[in-house]
Structures are given as structure tokens and as C-alpha cells.
Amino acid sequence: MKIEDRVRVLRILEYVGPRSWVEKTMETNAVKGTRHLGHGQWIKEAIIGDYPEILGTMETEGENI
């Protein structure tokens, strides 16, 4: 058996763009809530702040994805 450090990495992604694109991108995110992988391993999703934080308006051309 190998002994390793148990670590945590907090990874934050920022999505900025048209609301339709941000929401579609968030829907296809690989991790929803908590994904338990077994053996003391898991990945958790966290959203920081208000969702969505409206920054203003913008013009888009066609499909954004």
C-alpha cells in the first residue's frame, strides 16, 4: 500500500457572455452537485455569488455555442 498526502484543490471557473450561452455551458458541465468516486475521492460543484449576476446587455449573432 502506498501512503500519499490527501489534498484538495479549489478550482473556480468564470463564465462571461450571453445568458443563453452561459446557461447552456453550465448545463453541460461534467460535475453536478457531488460526484463520489469511491475510496475517499469526490468532486463537488460550487457556485459562488448570485447566479446569474447580470452585468448588462449585449448583442449576439446567431448561435453562441
LOPA-986264 format. One record per residue (C-alpha): residue number from 1; chain; z, x, y. Coordinates in steps of 0.05 Angstrom, whole numbers, plus 5000, padded with zeros to 4 digits. Each point is the difference from the previous one (the first is absolute). Last residue first. Example, Ala and Ser with C-alpha at 12.3 -4.5 7.8 and 13.67 -1.06 7.14 Angstrom:
<nodes>
n_chain_pz_px_py
2_A_5143_5273_4979
1_A_5013_4973_4931
</nodes>
This chain:
<nodes>
n_chain_pz_px_py
65_A_4426_4554_5554
64_A_4987_4978_5071
63_A_4945_4949_4986
62_A_4960_4980_5062
61_A_5008_5035_5066
60_A_5069_4999_5030
59_A_5026_4986_5070
58_A_5073_5016_5014
57_A_5065_4965_5018
56_A_5070_5025_5017
55_A_5052_5041_4963
54_A_5026_4944_4956
53_A_5055_5026_4954
52_A_4984_4968_4933
51_A_5050_5006_4970
50_A_5061_5018_5042
49_A_5032_5067_4985
48_A_5000_5043_4938
47_A_4965_4975_4938
46_A_5026_5027_4934
45_A_4967_5006_4932
44_A_5040_5030_4943
43_A_4977_5049_4947
42_A_5042_5011_4938
41_A_5023_5053_4951
40_A_5066_5001_4963
39_A_4966_5005_4931
38_A_4957_4939_5012
37_A_4943_4989_5049
36_A_5032_4945_5041
35_A_4953_4975_5054
34_A_5038_4969_5058
33_A_4972_4953_5053
32_A_4925_5005_4995
31_A_4970_5069_4986
30_A_4925_5009_4993
29_A_4983_4974_5069
28_A_4942_4951_4995
27_A_5035_4946_5040
26_A_5019_5051_5054
25_A_4926_5019_5009
24_A_4981_4926_5008
23_A_5056_4989_5051
22_A_4980_5062_5040
21_A_4926_4982_4998
20_A_5010_4928_5022
19_A_5049_5022_5055
18_A_4949_5047_5031
17_A_5025_5072_5001
16_A_5063_5042_4992
15_A_5032_5013_4932
14_A_5057_5050_4999
13_A_5022_5030_4934
12_A_5071_5024_4989
11_A_5020_5043_4941
10_A_5074_5010_4984
9_A_5004_5052_4945
8_A_5060_5000_4953
7_A_5023_5054_4954
6_A_5036_5010_4933
5_A_5002_5075_4988
4_A_4977_5020_4931
3_A_5032_5016_4933
2_A_4952_5008_4941
1_A_5018_4974_4931
</nodes>
